[in-house]
């Protein structure tokens, strides 16, 4: 497939979210020429008139665009027509779960619209809102009306060829030729838009039929949409991950599982291409600079990485992976379903790590032309696609069963992989899927793969809720509501409900551990590598208690990984780390200003004398000089991180305000896709998470997750001894936050916290952890022993169980 259409879409999508701060670096004259370029792009995306965004309209993207427009483009909204404002209002209400209000606003917009194109857009969105609200008949009526308007819309005709007229000089009339080409391009864009809208309406009608249990009709209708997608070729490159899963869902309902599976695998392959393109941001920026587009590349690499991490689901409906796992779980052996689960885990992170490890230099336009003149183009097998990177593509491939077995044996570990079983919601890819159970795969020391499945009956008291497991995990976290280092936690200390923790932890043990207990190694201290999914990343596995009240850490040394292929790449990075690197230890910097949300009053950030004591103790153990106070600036930390083997950060971590803002909407699917924008004051990043460092002459002191992800470091281990550093926005990629940022930077092992912890237990745990590392223990064993020692002194689970090891256990 030609990569250029996809690259154009990826670049446009990333540039759409370019930080306002980046735009402010333009010359004043340029700013005056294009003051609302981004707002113009988002308006076109909302109305469906920008072909660069084809493939996104069926999913959550319009809701995200609408909220971005509401937050960032108030002037554009004031200039919008009444119908455009109704479209935006309807989409924003959808994102808040107010489906009836959304449908009402969109229907009002239909009466106000001054073109059939806008009426079609409004009716299509109204159909989605009505489907989400369970009003199938009304949804079908809205979609049928949109289809009728579409059928009578006037189709533009391609221009007739312009006769080439000779001027007196003998030159051709290039002005006429260029005008003809421009008109032909405009017609082609309109036709592409029409074909995409036609497919969208067919998909919506198919979903309405599926919701009404007309499975055969849904299959026929969705097959038409799929055929239309195939006819569009490269112009449908982004649809390849969107439309096939809908047809697969209908085929699955019809009992045609193998056909459904083939379509899902094709959709996953398309998502890999899209994520690979985002991961190749450095090469894309290099190519754009070679074409004289340097100004547009400012922040492009950071933005493309952030969009891929937080919005990977834009390339694949959220039900696709659970549906594939459900189909493969019915196979006679569990191996196929485990490989399917691996195909869906941590794909954006894996692509980023692979492209970082195998970065390819892209030749400039001048170099390619010079090579062509020398006849060198024929020597390169991928010369038709300068972005091709076979080495990175091979490294990013999902791990095979044989590779997973080999990784488990190399690490002397038993692998336990989890998946939350779901059933599709009423409107897949915009509505959340109802959680109905858990799947657990175990790769034993002998290489044998076992699968256990169980529902929530008899375990979770809220089993009838749509998010029964997720809400149980949230409640388990809430019982550890102790005031820790974070200024928000200090100012608004959560109530201590530690007495309830046993019930929640035992419920989770019954659900997550007991079904596979007989498959786990009997030796005390044996290694478990856990591969969670979704909200399971927030589970304190070490603290899960059996019926005797014994926590899991008493039996096993635990580590987590987003996927097995991620573990393979971090393992390769670990082997390349210099063993003689110095340690970077940071504690209690001079605190920067903290603005929780744009426009809010800054919070006073208290100093952390306990963190400074911890840093001095750790630095003494690691034979390093700690960075404290005014010396612990962002430039100093990033510079020292380049050569450090160990990095220890004892400071404030900020996450709750980001996560609440990023995930505060009522619709759990849409909220996962919200991207945060820079406030202009340097306190906000697109990826949730900040670490407080000392302000310097060049910055305000906040180290953002996006800056961490782009940092250069050779570190083998990063320990974030700050509050809530293991949390973040949750999607199928895992936890999008500070831990993910350090892994994106290539750090093999990252220790993070799941909740706020007081100073004294933290200091004791960290000192024990580093002493055990220096004595030769593996990282997972050192953390286990540190937890055990801290538990003996501070028995409350909240004081010893917060820290989690992500990545390499050795």
Secondary structure as the mmCIF struct_conf table of DSSP 4:
data_model
#
loop_
_struct_conf.conf_type_id
_struct_conf.id
_struct_conf.beg_label_comp_id
_struct_conf.beg_label_asym_id
_struct_conf.beg_label_seq_id
_struct_conf.end_label_comp_id
_struct_conf.end_label_asym_id
_struct_conf.end_label_seq_id
HELX_RH_AL_P HELX_RH_AL_P1 UNK A 3 UNK A 16
TURN_TY1_P TURN_TY1_P1 UNK A 17 UNK A 17
HELX_RH_AL_P HELX_RH_AL_P2 UNK A 20 UNK A 23
TURN_TY1_P TURN_TY1_P2 UNK A 24 UNK A 25
BEND BEND1 UNK A 26 UNK A 26
HELX_RH_AL_P HELX_RH_AL_P3 UNK A 28 UNK A 33
TURN_TY1_P TURN_TY1_P3 UNK A 34 UNK A 36
HELX_RH_AL_P HELX_RH_AL_P4 UNK A 37 UNK A 47
TURN_TY1_P TURN_TY1_P4 UNK A 48 UNK A 48
HELX_RH_3T_P HELX_RH_3T_P1 UNK A 51 UNK A 53
TURN_TY1_P TURN_TY1_P5 UNK A 54 UNK A 55
TURN_TY1_P TURN_TY1_P6 UNK A 57 UNK A 60
HELX_RH_AL_P HELX_RH_AL_P5 UNK A 61 UNK A 72
HELX_RH_AL_P HELX_RH_AL_P6 UNK A 74 UNK A 79
BEND BEND2 UNK A 80 UNK A 80
HELX_RH_AL_P HELX_RH_AL_P7 UNK A 82 UNK A 95
TURN_TY1_P TURN_TY1_P7 UNK A 96 UNK A 97
HELX_RH_AL_P HELX_RH_AL_P8 UNK A 99 UNK A 112
BEND BEND3 UNK A 114 UNK A 115
HELX_RH_AL_P HELX_RH_AL_P9 UNK A 116 UNK A 132
TURN_TY1_P TURN_TY1_P8 UNK A 133 UNK A 134
HELX_RH_AL_P HELX_RH_AL_P10 UNK A 136 UNK A 152
BEND BEND4 UNK A 153 UNK A 153
HELX_LH_PP_P HELX_LH_PP_P1 UNK A 154 UNK A 163
STRN STRN1 UNK A 166 UNK A 166
TURN_TY1_P TURN_TY1_P9 UNK A 168 UNK A 169
BEND BEND5 UNK A 170 UNK A 170
STRN STRN2 UNK A 172 UNK A 172
HELX_RH_AL_P HELX_RH_AL_P11 UNK A 174 UNK A 211
TURN_TY1_P TURN_TY1_P10 UNK A 212 UNK A 213
HELX_RH_AL_P HELX_RH_AL_P12 UNK A 215 UNK A 232
HELX_RH_3T_P HELX_RH_3T_P2 UNK A 233 UNK A 241
TURN_TY1_P TURN_TY1_P11 UNK A 242 UNK A 242
HELX_RH_AL_P HELX_RH_AL_P13 UNK A 243 UNK A 253
TURN_TY1_P TURN_TY1_P12 UNK A 254 UNK A 255
HELX_RH_AL_P HELX_RH_AL_P14 UNK A 257 UNK A 279
TURN_TY1_P TURN_TY1_P13 UNK A 280 UNK A 280
HELX_RH_AL_P HELX_RH_AL_P15 UNK A 281 UNK A 290
TURN_TY1_P TURN_TY1_P14 UNK A 291 UNK A 292
HELX_RH_3T_P HELX_RH_3T_P3 UNK A 294 UNK A 297
TURN_TY1_P TURN_TY1_P15 UNK A 298 UNK A 299
HELX_RH_AL_P HELX_RH_AL_P16 UNK A 300 UNK A 311
HELX_RH_3T_P HELX_RH_3T_P4 UNK A 312 UNK A 315
BEND BEND6 UNK A 316 UNK A 316
TURN_TY1_P TURN_TY1_P16 UNK A 318 UNK A 318
HELX_RH_AL_P HELX_RH_AL_P17 UNK A 319 UNK A 329
TURN_TY1_P TURN_TY1_P17 UNK A 330 UNK A 330
BEND BEND7 UNK A 331 UNK A 334
HELX_RH_AL_P HELX_RH_AL_P18 UNK A 335 UNK A 343
TURN_TY1_P TURN_TY1_P18 UNK A 344 UNK A 344
BEND BEND8 UNK A 345 UNK A 346
HELX_RH_AL_P HELX_RH_AL_P19 UNK A 347 UNK A 357
TURN_TY1_P TURN_TY1_P19 UNK A 358 UNK A 358
HELX_LH_PP_P HELX_LH_PP_P2 UNK A 361 UNK A 364
HELX_RH_AL_P HELX_RH_AL_P20 UNK A 365 UNK A 374
TURN_TY1_P TURN_TY1_P20 UNK A 375 UNK A 375
HELX_RH_3T_P HELX_RH_3T_P5 UNK A 376 UNK A 379
TURN_TY1_P TURN_TY1_P21 UNK A 381 UNK A 384
TURN_TY1_P TURN_TY1_P22 UNK A 386 UNK A 387
HELX_RH_AL_P HELX_RH_AL_P21 UNK A 390 UNK A 396
BEND BEND9 UNK A 397 UNK A 397
HELX_LH_PP_P HELX_LH_PP_P3 UNK A 398 UNK A 400
HELX_RH_AL_P HELX_RH_AL_P22 UNK A 401 UNK A 410
TURN_TY1_P TURN_TY1_P23 UNK A 411 UNK A 412
STRN STRN3 UNK A 413 UNK A 423
BEND BEND10 UNK A 426 UNK A 427
TURN_TY1_P TURN_TY1_P24 UNK A 428 UNK A 430
BEND BEND11 UNK A 431 UNK A 431
HELX_LH_PP_P HELX_LH_PP_P4 UNK A 432 UNK A 433
STRN STRN4 UNK A 434 UNK A 443
TURN_TY1_P TURN_TY1_P25 UNK A 445 UNK A 446
STRN STRN5 UNK A 449 UNK A 455
BEND BEND12 UNK A 456 UNK A 456
TURN_TY1_P TURN_TY1_P26 UNK A 457 UNK A 459
TURN_TY1_P TURN_TY1_P27 UNK A 461 UNK A 464
BEND BEND13 UNK A 465 UNK A 465
TURN_TY1_P TURN_TY1_P28 UNK A 466 UNK A 467
HELX_RH_AL_P HELX_RH_AL_P23 UNK A 468 UNK A 478
TURN_TY1_P TURN_TY1_P29 UNK A 479 UNK A 480
BEND BEND14 UNK A 485 UNK A 485
HELX_RH_AL_P HELX_RH_AL_P24 UNK A 487 UNK A 491
TURN_TY1_P TURN_TY1_P30 UNK A 492 UNK A 492
HELX_LH_PP_P HELX_LH_PP_P5 UNK A 493 UNK A 496
HELX_RH_3T_P HELX_RH_3T_P6 UNK A 498 UNK A 500
HELX_RH_AL_P HELX_RH_AL_P25 UNK A 501 UNK A 512
TURN_TY1_P TURN_TY1_P31 UNK A 513 UNK A 513
HELX_RH_3T_P HELX_RH_3T_P7 UNK A 514 UNK A 519
BEND BEND15 UNK A 520 UNK A 520
BEND BEND16 UNK A 523 UNK A 523
TURN_TY1_P TURN_TY1_P32 UNK A 524 UNK A 525
STRN STRN6 UNK A 526 UNK A 531
HELX_RH_3T_P HELX_RH_3T_P8 UNK A 534 UNK A 538
HELX_RH_3T_P HELX_RH_3T_P9 UNK A 541 UNK A 543
STRN STRN7 UNK A 545 UNK A 545
TURN_TY1_P TURN_TY1_P33 UNK A 547 UNK A 548
BEND BEND17 UNK A 549 UNK A 549
STRN STRN8 UNK A 551 UNK A 551
HELX_RH_3T_P HELX_RH_3T_P10 UNK A 552 UNK A 554
TURN_TY1_P TURN_TY1_P34 UNK A 555 UNK A 555
STRN STRN9 UNK A 556 UNK A 560
BEND BEND18 UNK A 562 UNK A 562
HELX_RH_AL_P HELX_RH_AL_P26 UNK A 564 UNK A 575
TURN_TY1_P TURN_TY1_P35 UNK A 576 UNK A 576
BEND BEND19 UNK A 577 UNK A 577
TURN_TY1_P TURN_TY1_P36 UNK A 579 UNK A 580
STRN STRN10 UNK A 582 UNK A 589
HELX_LH_PP_P HELX_LH_PP_P6 UNK A 590 UNK A 593
STRN STRN11 UNK A 594 UNK A 594
BEND BEND20 UNK A 596 UNK A 597
TURN_TY1_P TURN_TY1_P37 UNK A 598 UNK A 599
BEND BEND21 UNK A 600 UNK A 600
HELX_LH_PP_P HELX_LH_PP_P7 UNK A 601 UNK A 602
STRN STRN12 UNK A 603 UNK A 603
HELX_LH_PP_P HELX_LH_PP_P8 UNK A 604 UNK A 604
HELX_RH_AL_P HELX_RH_AL_P27 UNK A 609 UNK A 621
TURN_TY1_P TURN_TY1_P38 UNK A 622 UNK A 623
STRN STRN13 UNK A 627 UNK A 629
TURN_TY1_P TURN_TY1_P39 UNK A 630 UNK A 631
STRN STRN14 UNK A 633 UNK A 633
HELX_RH_AL_P HELX_RH_AL_P28 UNK A 634 UNK A 641
TURN_TY1_P TURN_TY1_P40 UNK A 642 UNK A 643
STRN STRN15 UNK A 644 UNK A 650
BEND BEND22 UNK A 651 UNK A 651
STRN STRN16 UNK A 653 UNK A 654
HELX_RH_AL_P HELX_RH_AL_P29 UNK A 656 UNK A 663
BEND BEND23 UNK A 665 UNK A 666
HELX_RH_AL_P HELX_RH_AL_P30 UNK A 668 UNK A 671
TURN_TY1_P TURN_TY1_P41 UNK A 672 UNK A 673
BEND BEND24 UNK A 680 UNK A 682
BEND BEND25 UNK A 686 UNK A 688
STRN STRN17 UNK A 690 UNK A 692
STRN STRN18 UNK A 694 UNK A 694
STRN STRN19 UNK A 696 UNK A 696
TURN_TY1_P TURN_TY1_P42 UNK A 697 UNK A 698
STRN STRN20 UNK A 699 UNK A 699
BEND BEND26 UNK A 701 UNK A 701
STRN STRN21 UNK A 702 UNK A 704
HELX_RH_AL_P HELX_RH_AL_P31 UNK A 705 UNK A 709
TURN_TY1_P TURN_TY1_P43 UNK A 710 UNK A 710
BEND BEND27 UNK A 716 UNK A 716
STRN STRN22 UNK A 717 UNK A 720
BEND BEND28 UNK A 722 UNK A 722
TURN_TY1_P TURN_TY1_P44 UNK A 723 UNK A 726
STRN STRN23 UNK A 728 UNK A 731
TURN_TY1_P TURN_TY1_P45 UNK A 732 UNK A 733
STRN STRN24 UNK A 734 UNK A 737
HELX_RH_AL_P HELX_RH_AL_P32 UNK A 738 UNK A 744
TURN_TY1_P TURN_TY1_P46 UNK A 745 UNK A 746
BEND BEND29 UNK A 748 UNK A 748
STRN STRN25 UNK A 749 UNK A 753
BEND BEND30 UNK A 754 UNK A 755
HELX_RH_AL_P HELX_RH_AL_P33 UNK A 759 UNK A 774
TURN_TY1_P TURN_TY1_P47 UNK A 775 UNK A 776
HELX_RH_AL_P HELX_RH_AL_P34 UNK A 779 UNK A 793
BEND BEND31 UNK A 794 UNK A 794
BEND BEND32 UNK A 796 UNK A 796
HELX_RH_AL_P HELX_RH_AL_P35 UNK A 797 UNK A 800
BEND BEND33 UNK A 801 UNK A 801
STRN STRN26 UNK A 803 UNK A 807
#
